[in-house]
Amino acid sequence: MVMKLVLFVLLAAGPALAEAAATATDLEERLDAYLAAYEADGHLSGTLLVADREQIRYERSFGMANHELGVSNGPEIRYCVASITKPMTLVVLARLLEEEKVAPDDLLTKWLPGFPRGETITVERLARHEAGIPHRLLDESAQVAPMTAADMAELAAAATLIFEPGSSSSYSSGGFSVLARVLELAGGLSYQELLEKYLLEPAGMTDTAHADAIALLPCRASSYYLRADGGLSNAPPRDLSFLVGAGSVFSTARDLLAMMRALLDGRLGETAAEVLIRDDGLRWNGVTHGFRAFADYHADTGTFVVFTSNFQTGAGDRIRRDVPKIAVGETVETPQSLEIETVEVDPSILERYTGGFELRPGSVIELRVVDGTLRANDWLLLPLSQTEFFSPQDYARIKVVVDDAGEVERLDWEIDGTVYPLPRVATEPGPASERR
């Protein structure tokens, strides 16, 4: 039985097919010119790859994999690909469906007896983000120790559902960790072993692994955050194994390309292809703890664009939007060096803005003042005025909106002209969660 699944990812529109694709030399020159401003601003760190179905047409690495050790980024460096882990988990699910080791309508109680409300949660609802399990099952202070899928399933069982299973949908990494545990039980293997059997070996992916912070993982990149003075700091200690099945995998741009090609070529099975391939191609995106990755296939032009990074800035979103167009010979506007004029804001005013702001059900952005600067979870916000801020992490402009009584009502988070309102749901910041 083929199950129709919906993978919630950030989408980017594919380019119109140009009359003639860029030649290899021309493409290199045009991409280097396009990326020059981002590189000069220090907003690029990672690897960018552009390919077609036969060959890699452009591959270049930027910045450092580890600043303290002086290790440069390169094609062999492994980055956490965050939520691109989810389509990997769906490939495993698809293969186990084909082997009839699990079924879409299996109740969670079949695999996890005693799981609260497990008689209303199915495998399909876990995969479709319809189980009501919160996006995050641990706050940041607890994300420092190795965790297994079994550990995360226990935490999910203790969590309060954010809606009645099947009544709604909300992006849930926690739900995918529970799904990973179900797949372990159904397949009789660990999550990493399932990946190796059903994805990595068939696709020829040699540099991909689910790994906790204790494991020795060759060529693992460190991740970084931006400081208010424009410098970098190490991302706080974190063990990303708590995102097992949802965002825990480290990989390379080349391996992500290999996965997409294997899926399109049918080497990962018919069910995986039907579940994951859209009419316009593939659109996978991941963001966590300073890491950023996307892997896109544009079916109309046959173009693959993959980006893996250990320092998130808004440059990644612009690259995702523009590079597919450049790859087929279209003309795009050349980026200019980023110039942001900041102002001083009294600390007492910043404190008024702190609290929790709902990004979506079950996911709250916590604004707090850290060392005199306003941060949205780990993201730095630079003050443009007393009520407006700039986020270098996604090049967004954020406006603090107050009501008639002068109380903070919401944040208007604007990206490229689109405003996302985030209502204030708490006047004091709680445990920080991931933005995406």
Summary of the structure (lengths in Angstrom):
residues: 436
radius of gyration: 21.5
end to end distance: 31.6
largest distance: 62.0
contacts: 1473
relative contact order: 0.17
helix: 30%
strand: 25%
